[in-house]
Amino acid sequence: MNRISILMYHQVGEFPPMREHRATYCDHRRFAGQMALLARLGYHVLSLDEALACLAGERPTPPRAVVLTFDDGYENFHRYAYPVLARHGFPAMVYLLSGMIGGRADWLSGDPAPLLNVAQIHELQSAGIDFGSHGVKHRRLAELDEDARRDEIVRSKAELEDLLGTPVRHFCYPYGSHDRAVVEATRAAGYASGVTCQRASATPAFDPLALPRKAISFGDSVLGFWWKVQMKHAAKGEPVCWRGAGGGA
């Protein structure tokens, strides 16, 4: 069966040692080593659109297929992650919060990290980086009422399309918070994919609006990183398929 590892990053930079929230940070030196490993071992780093075509059977899935995704749109992506990606010619998907462009990640404790501003987003877009929606304000969608949920999903798409001047086809559920109603609202809004925090390799058995990912953590060595990329499934890795349920379009 075709399998694609969709990797989940958040911040890439230089951080002090930590005990909590390790899955949302990656040291930039480790990130550089991880990308070098993918290149050296001949992994095929796909755009998310290319991966969807593979999962739909519209094109062959290359061996060792990987997708790189970055949640929240942190400014340190521009400083640390993008130069490494450009050096290897790797595509990437960055999920933006339409209501927080140029602001700070105020859902984090301590000193909230800055987010990408308009000029940086346009610079990265011109360089070939892809952008998707992460909602408007980083809210847990499964806990919202129908109107608030729709606003996060639909308004963020419209606002980002105005900013980028191109269709926004991909969504990332903040905190991984999703259920059947959230998935169907995302599908009805016209998104082609939705990514979760479920840990597994993506296969055609998964609903494209509920794709699993593998979180790369602060403490992952190169060997640990390679193991995560290689593994087929981890805990809670069973496919979710809600296609055809509810008000799907």
C-alpha positions in Angstrom: 0.0 0.0 0.0 1.2 3.5 -0.8 2.5 5.2 2.4 3.6 8.8 2.8 5.1 10.3 6.0 3.7 13.8 6.6 6.0 15.4 9.1 4.7 18.0 11.6 7.0 20.9 12.7 6.1 24.0 14.6 9.0 26.3 15.6 12.5 25.8 14.2 15.3 27.9 15.9 17.5 28.0 19.0 15.8 27.2 22.3 16.9 26.4 25.9 16.5 22.9 27.2 12.9 22.1 28.0 10.7 19.4 29.6 7.3 20.5 28.3 5.8 21.1 24.8 8.9 19.4 23.2 6.9 18.4 20.1 6.4 22.1 19.2 10.1 23.0 19.0 13.0 21.8 16.8 16.6 23.0 17.2 17.8 24.5 13.9 20.9 22.4 13.9 19.0 19.2 14.3 16.6 20.4 11.6 19.5 20.9 9.2 20.7 17.5 10.0 17.3 16.0 9.4 16.9 17.6 6.0 20.5 16.5 5.1 19.6 12.9 6.0 16.5 13.0 3.8 18.6 14.2 0.9 21.5 11.8 1.5 19.2 8.7 1.8 17.2 9.7 -1.3 13.8 10.5 0.2 11.3 12.1 -2.2 10.0 15.3 -0.5 6.6 16.0 -2.0 4.4 19.1 -1.9 1.1 18.4 -0.3 -0.7 18.6 -3.6 1.6 16.0 -5.0 1.0 13.8 -2.0 -2.8 14.1 -2.4 -2.5 13.0 -6.1 -0.5 10.0 -5.0 -3.0 9.0 -2.3 -5.8 9.4 -4.8 -4.1 7.1 -7.3 -3.6 9.9 -9.9 0.2 9.4 -9.9 2.6 6.8 -8.6 3.9 7.2 -5.1 7.6 7.4 -5.1 9.6 5.3 -2.6 10.4 7.0 0.7 7.9 9.8 0.2 7.7 12.6 2.7 5.8 15.9 3.1 7.0 18.7 5.3 4.4 20.8 7.2 4.9 23.7 9.6 2.1 24.8 11.9 1.2 28.3 13.1 3.4 30.3 10.7 6.3 31.3 13.1 8.7 34.0 12.0 11.6 31.7 12.8 10.5 29.6 9.8 11.8 32.5 7.6 15.1 32.8 9.5 16.0 29.1 10.2 13.9 26.6 8.3 13.5 28.2 4.8 17.3 28.6 4.1 17.8 24.8 4.8 14.8 23.9 2.6 16.0 26.1 -0.2 19.5 24.5 -0.1 18.0 21.1 -0.7 15.2 22.3 -3.0 12.5 20.8 -0.7 8.9 22.0 -0.9 7.0 22.8 2.3 3.5 23.7 3.6 3.1 26.4 6.2 -0.2 26.8 7.9 -1.2 30.4 8.7 -3.6 32.0 11.2 -5.4 34.6 9.1 -6.3 36.8 12.1 -2.8 36.8 13.6 -0.5 37.7 10.6 2.4 39.7 12.0 1.3 39.1 15.6 2.4 36.8 18.3 1.5 33.2 19.3 -0.5 34.4 22.4 -1.9 30.9 23.1 1.6 30.0 24.3 2.8 30.7 27.9 5.7 32.9 28.6 7.0 35.2 25.9 4.8 34.5 22.8 6.9 33.9 19.7 6.4 36.3 16.7 4.5 35.1 13.6 5.3 35.8 10.0 4.3 39.2 8.7 2.9 40.0 5.3 6.2 40.9 3.7 7.8 37.7 4.8 4.8 35.6 3.6 5.0 37.2 0.2 8.8 36.6 0.0 8.4 33.0 0.9 5.5 32.6 -1.5 7.6 34.0 -4.3 10.3 31.4 -3.4 7.9 28.5 -3.8 6.7 27.9 -0.2 3.0 26.8 0.0 0.5 28.1 2.5 -2.6 26.7 4.0 -5.1 27.7 6.7 -4.8 27.1 10.4 -8.0 29.0 11.2 -8.4 32.6 12.3 -7.3 32.6 16.0 -5.9 29.1 16.9 -9.1 27.8 18.5 -10.1 24.2 19.3 -12.6 23.7 16.5 -14.3 20.6 18.0 -15.3 22.7 21.1 -16.9 25.5 19.1 -20.5 25.9 18.1 -21.5 25.6 14.5 -21.3 29.3 13.6 -18.0 29.9 15.3 -16.5 26.8 13.7 -17.7 27.9 10.3 -16.2 31.3 10.8 -12.8 29.9 11.7 -12.8 27.6 8.7 -14.5 29.7 6.0 -13.3 33.2 7.0 -9.7 32.1 7.3 -9.8 30.7 3.7 -11.2 33.9 2.3 -8.8 36.2 4.2 -5.7 34.1 3.2 -6.8 33.9 -0.4 -7.0 37.8 -0.4 -3.5 37.9 1.1 -1.9 35.3 -1.2 -3.9 35.9 -4.4 -4.2 32.2 -4.9 -6.6 29.5 -3.8 -6.1 28.1 -0.3 -6.8 24.3 -0.5 -5.3 22.9 2.7 -6.3 23.1 6.4 -4.6 22.2 9.6 -6.8 21.6 12.7 -5.4 23.7 15.7 -4.3 21.4 18.5 -5.4 18.6 16.3 -9.0 19.3 17.5 -11.4 17.8 15.0 -14.5 15.5 14.9 -16.9 14.5 12.2 -18.7 17.9 12.2 -15.3 19.8 11.9 -14.1 17.5 9.0 -17.4 17.9 7.1 -17.4 21.7 7.6 -13.8 21.8 6.2 -14.8 19.7 3.3 -17.9 21.8 2.6 -15.7 25.0 2.6 -13.8 23.6 -0.4 -10.6 22.5 1.2 -8.8 19.5 -0.5 -7.1 18.3 2.7 -7.1 18.6 6.4 -4.2 17.4 8.7 -4.5 16.2 12.2 -2.1 15.2 15.0 -2.9 11.5 14.7 0.3 9.6 14.4 0.7 7.3 11.4 1.8 7.2 7.8 -0.8 8.6 5.4 -2.3 6.0 3.0 -5.3 5.9 0.6 -7.4 4.5 3.5 -7.4 7.9 5.2 -9.9 10.6 4.5 -7.9 13.4 2.8 -9.7 15.8 5.3 -8.3 13.8 8.2 -4.7 12.9 7.3 -2.3 11.8 10.0 1.2 13.3 10.7 4.3 12.5 12.6 5.5 15.1 15.1 9.2 15.9 15.1 10.2 16.7 18.7 12.8 18.9 20.3 14.7 15.8 21.5 14.7 13.8 18.3 18.2 12.7 17.3 19.0 11.9 13.7 18.4 8.3 14.4 15.1 9.1 16.2 14.0 11.2 13.3 14.8 8.4 10.8 12.8 6.0 12.9 9.8 8.2 12.9 10.0 8.7 9.2 10.3 5.0 8.6 7.6 3.7 10.9 4.3 2.8 9.4 2.1 3.3 12.4 2.3 4.5 16.0 -0.2 4.8 18.8 -3.7 5.7 17.6 -2.7 5.2 14.0 -5.8 3.6 12.6 -7.2 5.2 9.4 -10.1 7.6 9.7 -12.5 7.8 6.8 -15.5 10.1 7.0 -15.9 10.5 3.2 -19.6 10.5 2.2 -20.8 11.2 5.7 -22.8 14.2 6.7 -22.7 17.2 4.3 -19.5 16.4 2.5 -18.9 18.0 -0.9 
